[in-house]
Amino acid sequence: QVQLVESGGGLVQAGGSLRLSCAASGRTFSSYGMGWFRQAPGKEREFVAAIRRSGGSTYYADSVKGRFTISRDNAKNTVFLQMNSLKPEDTAFYYCATTTAEAMGVFYPRNYRYWGQGTQVTVSS
């Protein structure tokens, strides 16, 4: 069992930055790849970014590539999402989750087992 708690969301103007954190409980954090997803009202949950267990490989949705950076600190059981140059279309609830998937599998929510409660990100124009 892994429990995930996201933080760092909030209200920011377009062009601004936010850093999301996801703290995990348990001693198996380094056994999992980690991902960030987001869901806007009336839309499906969509992939944002993922990182492998060691942090050696990262994956991004085209819509955030070059603006968002995912990283992790296995010593602190935490994964981060640095979001720069935010746009109003980035407004959504952001969730972190664990995965054992590799490569293309990380893009799909069905390959994630444990999910956090989410944190709201609102970008004003």
N, C-alpha and C positions, 0 to 999 in steps of 0.2 A: 504494500500500500504506500502510495506517495501522495502527499498533500502539497498543493501549489497555491501560493498567494501572490497575486500581482499587485503592484503599486506603481505610482508615478504618473498616472493619468491626470488629466485636467483640461482646462480651457486655455488655448493659445491662439494667437493671431497667425494668419497665413504667413509663411516664411519663417516662423519660429521653430523652436526645437523642444522636444521632450525626451526624457530617458525613462523607459519602463524597466521595472525589475520584476523578477519572478523568483521568489524564494521557495525552495523545496525542502520538505521534511524527509527524514530517513537517510539511511547510509548508502543507498543505491543510486544516488543522483548521477554519478559518473558512468553508470551502466546504460543510461538512456541518451538518445538524441533528444533534442528539445526543439520545439517549434512555437512560433507565434502565428495566431490567426486573428481575424477581425470579422465583426458582423455589424453591419449597419441596419437600421430599421427597415423591414420589408425585403431584406436581401439575404442571400445564403451566406453562410460562414465561408470566408475565403482565406487561402494561404497567404501569409506575409513573408515569413523567413524561417529558416531552420538551421540547426548547427549539429554536427555529429558529436559523439560522446567526448572525443578528445579535443574538440574545437578545431580540428584540422581542416574541415570542409564546411562551407556555408552555402546556403541556397536562398534565393530571393525571388519574389514575384516581380514580373517586369515592371509593374506599376510603382514599385518602391526601390528598384535597383538604382544605386548611386545616391540615394537619399537616406536610406535606413541601413543600420549596421547591427547585426546580431553578434553577441559574444557571450562567453560563460566563464565563471570562476568556480571550478569544481571544489576548491578548498572551502568556499563559502556556500556551496549548494545553490548557486544563483545564476540565472541567465538574464541577459540584458537586451533591450532593444533601443538603440539610439536612433531617434527620428529627427532628421533635419529637413529644412525646406518644406515644412508641412503645408499641405493644401487642404482646402475645405473637404475635398473628396476622401481625405484620410479619416474623417470623422466616423467613429465606430466604437463598439466595445471591443477591447483587445484581450485575447486569451492566450495563455501559455499552456503547453501540453507536452507530455512525454511520448516518445516513440522508439520502437526498435527497428523501424523501417530504414532502408538504405536508398540512396540515389533517388530515382523518380518517385519512390514510395512516400517520401516526406511531404509531397505536395497535397496529399489527400487526408482529410480529417478522419476517415475511417481507420487509418493506420496509427492513430494516437489513442492511448489508453487512459491516462489520467489528465484531467483538465482543472485549471483554476477557475475561480468565480468571475474573473474578468475585471477590467478597469476601463472606465470611459475616457475616451479622447475626443475632444471637440475642438475643431479648428474653425475659427471665424474668418470671414472674408473682409 
